[in-house]
């Protein structure tokens, strides 16, 4: 889904540094006339909330990973629109006293380890006890190791799968019974461009995101009749641009561990160091705004027809588009192995037989596929 054209017509872009809800008033900056640009908006085809109008319904959200980079921006956006939210911090990163400071009439702060199914279930129960219902669940939690595939040990690989894939599965399994009973609900699962691309230096992390994407696609077929919807959010190179980020204790690259490279992968131009070079070179210059991404994700929770995937940022769109183009070209180059070449008129060989309707045929010339068998 390419949102750039929509962003251009809306007079904004998620690459901007200003929050989408702000507009320059008349006379600001030395009396210059303000542009009063409208907010960045999802396409009208998905029926998002209309600018300047309250949404039709106040939603109750759960945001797993609510103390991380993207999660904090999303929680702030939810609260700014008068929705209700449970923000979930990580047990080994946030203390109970710290998470308790977030509590208010519209916000419940709690801790959770998504790797533990019982811990996730408690979050569901606490939210229902506090707000009485759940409408939308966003999973912003995640963990990755930056390093060559060969250099990552079993613990590091398993921890990424336990957090990214099993954590997502635990959230689904703990909440689906309630959503089925309610006959409705929505998941906004933060994936990544790494769920569509193989990024050198992020091999196991990419594998977890590929797994999450397959899980969500399969689940959607299973729960469609229950009125449950889900969207995979795929942001690319998102920077921290909240006003209070100066006090953020998280590193620039968020919940990623940069693992020292072994000798074989340590030279400056090694492809395995691509991810490390990227995060160190970018610093805080990532082109995509977390604040504006959060605004679009909030709209996604309220829209009537959410997409399966929402790509955020020009890097995400361009890199995934290039990947899909490469796959399409490769399919075209090799399709002759599975589809027979049409025989020339009058040619005796390579035909299925005069008067034959094509059933029960055998192997054809120029085609390695034997009828009645799988090409795989």
N, C-alpha and C positions, 0 to 999 in steps of 0.2 A: 504494500500500500504506500504510495508516494504522496506524502502530505505537503511537498514543497509548493506545488501549484496553489493549493489551498492557502498556505501560509502567505504566499505572495499577494493573493487577492485580499487577504485579511489585513494586509499592511504590516505583517510581522513575520518573524522567523524564530525557530527555537534555537538558532545560533546566537540570538541577542542576549545581552546580559541583564536586561530589565525584566522584572516580573510582568507577566502578561496582563495583570489586572491594573497596571498603572498607565496613566496617560499624562502627557506634559500639559499643564494648565496654561491658559493664555497669560502672557506677560512674564513667564518664567524665563530664566537665563537672560537677563538683561532686557526684558520686554519683548523677546521674540515670540511670535504667535505659535502656540502649541499645535501639534498635528492631531492630537486627540484620536490616535489610532485605535481601532477596535482590537479586542482580544484575539489571540490565535485560536482558531476554532476548528473542530473536526468537520469533515465533509457533511453537508446537509443530508446526504443519502442515509447516514446512520442515525439521523434525528437526535443530535446532541442537544443539551439545554441551550436555550436561546440567550444571547448576550443581554445583560441588563434585566433579565427576568429570573425569578427564583425557580428552581427545579420543581417538577410536579410532586415530588415526594422527598422527604428527609430520609436519607439512607443511614444504616448502621454498618460501619466498616470494621474489619480487622486488618491491620497492616503488620505482617510479620517482617522483621528486620526494620522496624520503625525507628531505630536509633542510628541506622546507617545513613550514608550519603543521600541516596534516592528516597529512602523511607522517611526521613525527617522532612524533606521537601513535600512529599505526598501528604503526610499527616498535617502539616501546616496548611496546605491547600484545602484539604477536607474540612478542617476547622474554620477556615476563612469563609467557606460556603455554608456554614451552619449545619453540616452533617455531624453525626456522632461517630466516634472512633475508639477502638481499642488499639493502642500502639504497643507492640511487642518488642522488647529488647532481648539481647543475648545474655544468658545467665553468667557467662564467664567474662563479660565485657562491661556490664552495667550492674551496679549494686541495687538492692531493693530500695534504699533511701533515695538514690538518684531517680529511679523510675517513678517513685511515689510523687516526686515534684511535678510530674506531668498530669496528675489527677485533677479533674475539674468536673463540672456538671456535664460537659460534652465529651470528655476524654478520660479513658481508663488506661493507666499504665500498668503493664505486667511483664514478667520475664518468662522466657521459654527457651528450651533447647529443641530445635526442630528435629534433631536426630532421635529424639525420644518420643514415641507415639503418645505415651501417657501425659507428657508435658504439653503436647499440642492439644490434647483433649481437654485439659484443664483450662486452656485459653478459651476454647469454645464455650465451656460451661460458665466461666466467669463473665463472658460477654452476654450470654443469654440471661444470667442472673441480674446483670446490671442494666441492660437496655431492652431485654425482652425479645429481641429478634436479631437476625443477622441477614444483611442483604448482599454484601460484597466483601470478598476476601482477596487481599493483595499480598503476594509473597515477594518481598524485596530481599529476602535473606539469601546469602550466597558466600562462597569461600573458594579461593583458587590458589594454586601454587604456580609461580612463574619459573619455569626451568625445563630443560630437555626431558623428553619422555623417559630416556634411559636413566636420568639422574634422580627421578622421583621414586621414593621407596613405597612399600606397601601401605604404610600408615598414611602417608600424604595422599596417595591415590584414593584409598578407602575413605578418608575423611572428606575429600571433595565429593565423592558419591553419596556418603551418608548425609552431608549437609544439603547439597544441591538437588539430588534426585530423590533419596529417601525422605528428606525433609518435605519436599513437595508432595510425595505420595502420602506421607503421614497427614498433611493438611487436608488433602482430598478425602482420605478415608475417615478422618475424624468429623468432617463437616458434611459430607454427602448425605448421610442419613437424615440430617436436619433439612437440607435443601430439598431432598426428595419429598419429605413430609410436607414441607412448605409449598412444594410445587413451583419452585423458582429459586434462583440464586445466581451469583456471578463470581467468577474467578478472574483475577488479573495477575497472571504469572509472569514475573520478570525473567525472561530468558536473556539472550545476548546475541550479538552478531556472531559470537562463537558457537551458537547453536545452528548456524548455517554455513560456517566457514571453518576450515582447519587452520588455526593460527600457530605458527612455529613458536615454541616456548610455552604453549598453553594446551598441550595435547590432552591430558586427562580432564582438564577443565572443559575443553570443547566436548569431550565425550559425555560429560554429565549433562551439558546443555542439549546435545543431540538427543540424549535419552529423555529429558524433560519434554522436548518438543514432540517426540513420538508418543509419550504418555498422554499428553493433553489432547492430541489429535484423536487417539483411540478412545479416550474417555468421552469426548464430545459425542461420538456416535452412540455410546452406551446410554448417555443421560439426556439426549435431546428431547425425548418424550416427557421428561420431567420438568421442562421449562428452564433447564440450567444452561447457562452460557459461559464461555471462557475465551479469553484473549491472551495470546503470547505477546508480551511487550518486549521489543528488541531495540534497546537504545544503543547508540554508538558514541563512545568517547565523551561521556558526560562529565562536566566539571561541577565543582561545588561553588554555588553562587548565592547561598543564603547570606543575609547580612551578618549573622552571628557566627559565620564559619571560622572567623579568626580564632575562636576558642575551641575549635574542633580538635579532639585528641587523636582522631584517626589519621593515618598517613594519606598522602595524596592519592595513592592507588587503592584506597579502601581496604577491603578484606582480602587482600592478596599477600602471600608470602613470597618474597623474592629469594629463590634458593641459589646459593653459589654454584657456578657451573664447574663440572669436572674438566680435567685438562683437555679432553677431546673436543669439548664444546666451548672452550673459554676464549678462543681467539676473537678479535674485535668484530670480524665480519661473519661470524658463525650465524647461520639462520636460526639456530636454537635460542639466540639472544635477542631475536626480533622483538618479542613482547617486552623484555626488560628495557631495551633501547627506547621503545615507544613510550612507556610510562615515564621514564626518566627524562626524555626529550620534551614531552608534552608538559610535564609539571601541572600547573593550574591553567594551562592554555587549551584545554579540551574545547572543541567548538560548540558543543551542545549544552544548553542551559538546563540544569536540574529543575529549576523553578518552573520553567515553561513546560518541561516534560511532565512535571507533576500536575500542572493545570490540565493538560490534555488527558492524562490518565484519570483525573477526577471526572472530566466530561465522559470518558469511556465508561465509567461506572453508571452514569445516568442515561446514556444513549440507548435507543430502542433496538438498534441492529448493529451490535459490535462486530468488528472483523475478527477473523481467526488470528491475524498478526497485525500489530501496529509497530511500524518501523519509525524510530525517532532519530532525526539527524541525517544530514547529507552523507556522512560517512557510512552509516548503516545502509541507506538506500543504494548508494553507488557500489559498495563492496558486495552486497548480496545480489544486486542486479548483475554485476560482472560474473559472480559465481554461477548464477543461473544461466547466463549466456554461455559460459564455458561448458556447462553440463549439456546444454542443448546442442552445441556444436559437436561435442563428442558423440552424442547419440546419433546425430546425422552422419558422422564419419563411419560409424560401425553398424548402422542399421541393416546393411546389406547381408550381414551374417544371419539375420533372423527373418528377413522378408525376401521372398524369391523375386528375382529379376523377371519382369514380364517377358515371355517368349516372343520372338519375332513371328510375324504372320507367315504361316506355311511351315514353320519349324516343327520337326517331328519330335525332337527330344525335349525334355523338360516340361511336357504337358502332363496333366493328370489323366488324360485318356479321353477319346472321343465319346460323347454321350454320357460321360461320368459326371455326376452332380457334385463330386468333390468329397464324398463320404468314403471313409475306409481306405484312403489313399496311403501311399508309402512315402519314401524319401524322394524329394525332388532334386533335380540338377540345380546347382547354384544356391542351394539352401541347406544349411546344416541342421535345420530343425525337422525332426521326424514327426509327422502328424500323430496326434494322440499322446504326445509326451510333452513335458514342460521344457521350455527353452533354458531353464536355469540348470 
